[in-house]
Amino acid sequence: MARSERTKTDRPVEARSGEQAPNAVWFKPIMFGFMLIGLIWIIVFYVSGATQLPIPALGSGNILVGFGIMFVGFLMTTRWR
């Protein structure tokens, strides 16, 4: 009642079900891009006198927009492999 055993070289290498595939090439530049765009948004808001740019109608809401954009980038870091 001997079982025929196969060595590791007999079968193709398969990804385990728990392993995740690496990210696409575009993932990291987009992630860092969101963080930088949010930072630049906030810097432009402060440097312009806090009322002129980037969107004058938002006023202090520009800070929330900038942090929101950065937050998207930081959320992407949780999916980075």
Summary of the structure (lengths in Angstrom):
residues: 81
radius of gyration: 23.7
end to end distance: 44.8
largest distance: 84.1
contacts: 161
relative contact order: 0.17
helix: 53%
strand: 0%
